[in-house]
Structures are given as structure tokens and as C-alpha cells.
């Protein structure tokens, strides 16, 4: 029986080391043969798509801290390029949107090319959509405030226009601006039933906790939360 016990211990140690190894790579869930990127922009005339493949490129990088560098892949979409969704439904150039998560075949690890054979548009859970849009607070207990304004309009509510106390309260948990882009993968106007711009959206680490066109509402809400 003793050899069996030793074998069991060795097996448990091996599994433990494997789990530890996987958890030390923040982007280790990406696979070499599945190059995945997020659409950053388009070249309409040349019909090119710019993908941010930074996370996929860092799949073997140890963590938790990873150097802040990025990687980009530009693809020329030809008539021969197949565009589908995960269900295999055929799509086209007009179905591509900024922010989409896309698998690019073949991956650059196999063939160095700017004309991929296939683009597969991948679905994203709501949490990932919100996170990639920069709307969620990064730490539990924080509240992140984003001012969404109309496309082509000037950036409203600059921090320098606030009193010191107001600015500090808005910045607590994060304060940012977002120009409404109806062509983005998540149309915030439709997603959060926004009637008019500019509007304040306040999020915790998971969900929207306040939507208001009034600055006073945001300040009162954050003050009340801070005092709890």
C-alpha cells in the first residue's frame, strides 16, 4: 500500500504545480492556434481591419504584473475571406463593428499573412462588454463615473470646472468620458436607454448603479455611499 500512497502524493503535487503554473499566466487561457483580437478600427477604402491582439500575444507572459506593451494585427478582408459567427452563419464586411472579439484564422504563429482565410465573430458576456468599454470600477467598493456625450460634441464636465471637493469625489473610483459611438459593438444609448446627452453612468464592479443627467444626483449618490 505504501507505493500507492506515494504515487497519490506525487499526483497531487503534479496537479498542484499545474494549477499554480496556469494561474501565474493572466492570459494563459488564450491558445497558440486560436489567435483572438478585438477590433480597434477600419480602413474603409482598403477594407482593412485593425485588431488589438495584445492579450493573445501575452498568453505566455507570467503574472500577476505584466509589462504594459501592446500588439496589433492588420488584416486585409478579401472576397475570399470567410466571415461567420460562432454558429457558423455567414456574415459580411457590414457586420464588423469596433470592439468585437474575433478569432483570426490562420493564426500568425502558423502563417505570416495579412490576408486571413477566416474571421469568426465571438460573443462576449455582458461583464466583458462593460469591462472592455471601461465602465466598470476596478476594485470592490469603488464607484466609477463615466460621462457619455453625443457623437461629434465637445467633451463636457471637465474636472477643472469643478470645486476641489466635487472633483475629488468624482475622481474617487475613476472618472472618464465616452463619446457615443452607435457603431460600437455595445451601443450604450440602447443598452442603458439613454434619452439625452450628456449623461452620467455610475458603475460598481458588476453593474450600473446610477444613471442621471444631473451632476447633483451623482455627487449626492457618491457622498451617501462614502458615508455608509
N, C-alpha and C positions, 0 to 999 in steps of 0.2 A: 504493500500500500504506500510506502514511503515515496518510491519513484513517482507514483501518480500524483501525490500531493505536490512534489517539487515541480512536476510538469504543469500543474494547475497554477502554481505561483508564477512560473515563467510566463505562462499565457496571459495571466492578469497583468503582469508587468509590461508585456509587449503591447497589450491593448491600451494600457495607461499611457505608455510612451507615444502610441499612435494618436490618441486623443489630444495629448499635450502638443504634439507636433502640428496637428491640424489647427488647433486653437491659436497657435502662435503666428498664423498667417491670416490677417484680417480679410484678405481677398482670396483665400485658398479655395473657396467654393467655385471659382472660375476654372474651367478646364482648357488644356492646351488646344484641343481640337474643336473648341467652341468659342470662337472669337466674338465677344459681345461688346457693343459700344452704344453710346447714347448720341442721338443726332444733335449736333451743335448748329448746323446751318446748311444752306444750299447754294449751289451755283446754278441758277436757272438756265442760262444760255448753254453752258457746257453740260448741264444735267449731272452735276457732281453733288455728292453728299459728304459733309464733314462729320466724322464720328469721334467722340471722345472715348478712347479705349484705355484710359489711364488705369482703371480698376483691373481690367483684364491683364494689362501689361505688368501690374504689380502682384499678380497671383502667387508668385513665389517669394515675395518680399516678406521677411519676418516682421512681426509687430511686437507690442501694440503700436509704437510710434513708427511711422513710415515717412520718408523724405517727401517733401511737397514738390513733386515733379509731375508733369503730365505727358500724355502720349496721344497723338492724333492720327487718324487714318482717313484719307480722302478717297472715295470710290466714284468711279465713272459708271453711271447707270445706263447700260446699253439696252437695245431692244431684246437682246438675248438674255438679259439679267432677269431672273425669275423673282418676283416679289410676292410673298404669301404671308398669312398669319399662322399661328400655331395649329389651327385646324386644317391648314392646307388650302384655304380659299385663296384664289388668285387675286392679287391686288395690283395697283399701278403706281406711277410716279405721284399722282394726286393724293394718294393715301398716306404718303410720308409726311410726318409732322416733326417739328422741332421738339426735342425732349424724349422722343420714342426710344425704347430699348430694342435693339436689333441684333440678331445673330448674323454674322457675315461669313459666308462660305465661298471658297475655302478660306481657312484662317491663314494669316501671314506666316505662321510657323511652318506651313507646308509649301505654299506657293507665294512668291513675292509678286503681287499683281495689284493694279489699281482698278481692275475690271472684274469684280466678283461675279460668280455664277448665280448666286442666290442671296437674297436678303429676306430674313424671317422676322417679322414684327412680333415682338414678345409682349405679353400682357404684364402689367405691373399692379401689385396690390395698392390700395389707397394710401397706405402708410408710406410706401416707396415714392409714390407720386408727390405727396406732400413734402417728404424729406428732400427730394431732388429739386423741388421748387423753392426750397429754402424757407419754408413756412413754419416748420416745427421747432420748438425750443430744444436745445441740445441736452439740458440737464433737468432731472425731475425737480419740480418746484418752481422752475423758471417759466416766464411768460414772454413769448416772442411777439413783437408787434411789427406788422408789415402794412405799409400804406400802398394800396393799389390805386393807380391813376390811369386815366384814359390814354389810349394809344396816340402818340404824337403830342401829348400835352407836356407842359413843363413839370418838373419834379416838385410836388407840394410839400408843405410842412418840413422845411429844412431845420435841422437841430439848432442852428444858430438863432433861429427866430423864437426859441422858447426861453423861458426863465430857467435858471440853473436847476432848480428843484424839479421842474417839469421834464427837462432834458435827461436828468439822472434817472427819473422814474421810467421814462420811455426806453432808455438805453438798457435798463435792468432786464436781462434775459434776451436782449437783442432788439435792434430797431433797424428796419430796412425799407426800401422802396421797390415796387414792382410795377413796371409798365404793362398794362393789359395787352396780351397777345392772343387774339382769338384763334390763331393757327397753332398755338402750343398744344401739346398732347393733352394737357388738362386746362380747359377754359375755365379760369377761376370765376368769371362772371356767371356762367351757367352752374358751375359746381356749388357756388355759395349764394346763388340767387341775388346777385348784386343789382340794385336798381339804378344807382347813380355813382359816379366817381367824383372825387376821391373817396375811398372808404378804408377804414381801419379794420384789419383782421388780426385777432389776438389768439395765439395757439399755445397750448401746453405741449408736452412731448408726444401727444397722441392725436389731439383733435382741436377743432375750433371751439373756443370758449366765449368769444365775444366778436360781434360784427356791428360796427357803428360808423355813421358818417360824422359823428360829433367827437371831437378831441376830448371834451369834458367827460364823456362817458368812459373813455379809455383810461384817463388819469384816475377817475374815481374808482374804477374797477381794479386797477393795479394797486392803488393805495389800500383798498379794502383787503385784497389778497395778501399784501405785505404785512398788514397788521394782524392777520389771523395766526 
